[in-house]
Amino acid sequence: MLMFPCEVVAADRALQFQRGWFAHPIFKNGDYPDAMKWQVGNKSELQGLPETRLPSFTEEEKNLIKGTADMFCINHYTTKIVSHLTARLTPPSYKYDMDVSEEEEADSPTTAISNQRAVAWGLRRLLNWIKEEYGDPEIYVTENGVATDIKPQLMTLTESSTPKRSAHYYYHVMKDNGFPLPDDEKILYGQFPKTFNWSTASAAFQIEGSWRAHGKGLSIWDKFAHTPSRVDNSDNGDIACDSYNKIDMDVEVLKKLKVTLYHWDLPLALQKLGGWENETIVQRFRDYADVLFSRFGSRVKFWITLNEPYIVANLGYGYGTFAPGIVGKQYIAAHNLIKAHAEAWHLYNDKYRATQGGLISITINSDWVEPRNLYKQEDVDAAERYLQFFIGWFAHPIFNGDYPELMKTIIRKRSLAAGLPESRLPEFTPDKIKRINGTHDYFGFNHYTTVLSYPVDLGKQQDYEGDRGTGTTHDRTWIESGSSWLKITPFGFRKILKFIKDEYGNPPVYVTENGISERGEVTLNDIHRTHYYENYINQALKATLLDGVDLRGYTAWSLMDNFEWAAGYSERFGLFYVNRSNPTLPRIPKKSASRYSSIITCNGFPDPWTP
């Protein structure tokens, strides 16, 4: 922020009017601040008054007032940004005497009180100002808090009082007398196994462009992105990062070749037949996989059948916010996605594995979730529902057989209660359960963030949200990103990796996406991304060395800034910046690319004190 001398003076003047009005007489010289006397005196004269509107202390009163404090007590809630202003003269008022304009600190979180944002850094600066202005007195902060509903409080004093999450947090702050770094947040020095796989990810539609080149047909994302109001800034993938024409350049920064059969860009011709709602797509997907296995299997040894089927089903066929924009059909789409995966796996296993010797599985994505209040059973139950309706929806049939019992029970019960003849969740036949169960060589996993859960009752609403009955929020202390849903929460990465180990029989795990976004002003010194990768990868190391998770590989998302689906190009996840104002779309490494490269080179975090 560029600050002019007059703005600095204005900020100090505001402080003198607010704090100095009472502190200056007591802690300095027994009199009001000079800035305040000057302002009010001049304003009074300009208003035609015979004397200043600010009363004066006698010398005897000054001596009586000065030094009448054993400590400095301060109440503080927010911080404002002020600028110099020549304010009006009438009517005479304290506000106009200051000659400043005031606005909110826009980068800080809002609260339930208008114009009172939670500006954490402001308290530190205020305490330092008090130290310098008043000779380093003993300071007691006697009020500080944030309003989240009507007034700031830690608990509601009723017969059924339940401490809020903040009460437990504050208790631990007092108990620890500060903020000692928890053991699970301390860096673990060590290295991954020598056979560990490192890579960086991108996806065809998001980077290739050349959307009609060489006879390429339309995909559901071509149509979706060319539909008004579907994608931020009316962005599309027509050119994207032009990787179709820059393949040699992009391969230079890639280390390994992994191939995903399906990353959301279904041919539009198949969508016209019903897409993932039409069960015939299962055989069509098998036929498509057969072509790829036969043509590329001699070179590709790591296959992913489907990337994030949860997103395909729930956002594409449930909420309608992703292509193809269908609403309310997520359970049907998910059912066919799971069956299609299983058929592709069996095809490879029966026809190609013996000669090609590759690995094949599915990539499932999920947040980690914790109860909003660890001491409320309904929040704990909500967290369990969130996990089972997210990761369990797809992992449970493939790794354990059939949908999670919790999911089946809830949806069936709510469906019958609404007068439906059967559950809205399709059922697998016993033979189909056997065919799907075990169709994995590893657990492909994408992870970005953590949420806090609590119960919500949507009444008779017959859809995924009504079935799950879980709302989510975030801790205000979690560092934000360029995506509203993504907060930096490294601890959750280790916890969900441990969950996969315990829930699904400790399968080999390959993290196939993990990363963080930014938006707005472009900077190559992406400190937040470096911080993200260092801490998330270190948590993965803890999961490997301390928790016994069979983690085999890690993939950063993404190689370069690209078309981020409904967000267009407004959210940037790349290790490389793509300058879209330059027709050649040059790839420029960010600082995080160097740090990620060094982690790969070291295969982890070697102890700097060990020779």
Phi, psi and omega in degrees: 000128180277123182242130176266156181308320181296330179287323177297315178297320179297319179296317178294322179298318178298318178296320180294323178289327184270307181268315185294333180311319181253329184283323184300313178299324186277319188259349183241275189233014179081005184228166178293159179298146179301321181300322181287316179297320180297311183296309184292323179297313180294317179298318180299318180294318179295335179274002177080018180276150183287340180207167181299146177283347178272117181300159179250149173268144172284164179300323179295319178294321178301315181294327179289323184280319186302130175080014182272055178203136175268343180203167179254114179259131185227134170255132185215138181228325186209174179227140179241158175259125182243155177224156178293141181209136171273101187277165181292160181266334182235144353286155178302130181203155175303317183298315183285336179297330185290332184058047176223151168256154187227138176216165181288156173276099196294340184275354183262158183295145174284165175232184180286348178260125181297144179061025177225080180281157178272095185255090188299319185293340182294326180296317179300315181294322178296316179298321177293323178296318178298317179302311183287324185283327189239022171077035175056057178285164170292130186245135172238120174277111187261349171207135174194131181184181181222140179269125178248339177236273179248316179216155181292129179201154178266331179203155177266124185276082176232177181297333181252039183301133175232122180301137175286168178303324181294329179296317178292322179296314181295324177302316181289328175298316178293315182300319181273355182055041179140216187227067174296141182293118180300153181302323183285353176255352177287144181293136175259121177273131181166178183229154175285165177305152183299335181271008183297141182257130177244143178198176178227143189247154167208175181222147189308302185297329186283341184233335193290313188071210179047049192295340177238019184285145172049042174079013180298131178278169180283147174250171179296333179281332172300313180293316183299315182289339177263011175262126184305141173070012179270327185235139179308138175060017183057031177290158175211178182258021184302317179250321182051235178260008179057032181293339177301325179259358183235031186300321181296320179296318183287325179295334179302328182258009177256144182255329186225157179249114172238147183234130175255128181291322184220116176235054165084348186264069180296137175304135182299328179299324179285327177295326178295341176266003180117349178058225183283358173278338184266120185297340179296344180293338180298312179291322179297321179292322177297317179296319178298316178297323180300320178297314182292318179299318184290326184271328186241354186299334179290338181250327182267124182244005181223110185245139172241119183292308183225138175259121176050065178300335176302317180292317179301311185287308190280319180274326181276324184240003179246295179276335180077014181274347174240164178300141007269010176082028180272147182242135169081012182242024187294326182292323178292314180299316180298320180302315181286327176299315180296317180294323179295318176303311183300320180293321178295320179296313180297322178301311180295316183297320185276327190251331190239337188300317185299323182265332184262330174066033180262181176246146180215137177197198182239153174252122181247139179250155176192146166282162160271156181221142174230152178299141176302322174233114183298342186258008176250117184299326180295329175287322177298316179295322178297322178296320179295318178298318181302314181294315184291327177278352181252276182290322183292330181309320183252327183285324185296314177299324186278325185256336182237342182096115176073169179292160177300141180302321179301317181293314180298316183296313183296312184292320179296314181298315181289325179295313181293324179296334179273002177091009178281150183285341181205174181294144175287345176274116180302153180254145171271139174290160177306320179294321181291325176300315180295323182288327181279320184299126177091007182276067181204144170254345180197174175252105175280132190219130174247134183212142181227322192205180180232149176233166173251139187246154174204158184283145171226142179248109180264021176064231184267012181301116186264077176202182184304313182296318177297321180293315183291324176057038185224127172261160181227154175210183179231155172286132183296340181278349181287136182292136183274174180225194176278359179241132185299332184272351190250111175246150182281109184221074185301325183303326182293332180296312179297319184294320182284331173295320176294322177300316179299318178301311185285324186278330189235024170078031177051058178284161170299132184244131171242117174282115186257353170205137172195128181179183184218151184256167169219162174214168179085220185302137181275131173220136177278343177271071186277074184301320183296326179287320175301314178301316181300308183294318179302314186281321178292316181293326177293324175294325175295323177296319177297319178300323181286308187276327185261326184259351178076020176291135182275067182276123186254339184195162181220134180233126178275137172249120006225171179301314183215159174300129185216189179287107184265060173053234185294343177276354181060227180258011184283336177250129187240118181257356195288149166284339177242133176277133176255113182282098185282349176278350177258124183303335181276355179049057181294147176263123183239122183293137172272168182298327180297332179297320178294318181292318178298320178299321181290325176296319178297313181302320180276353183056036180136224186227078179297146180295120182292345182266356179267124180300000000 
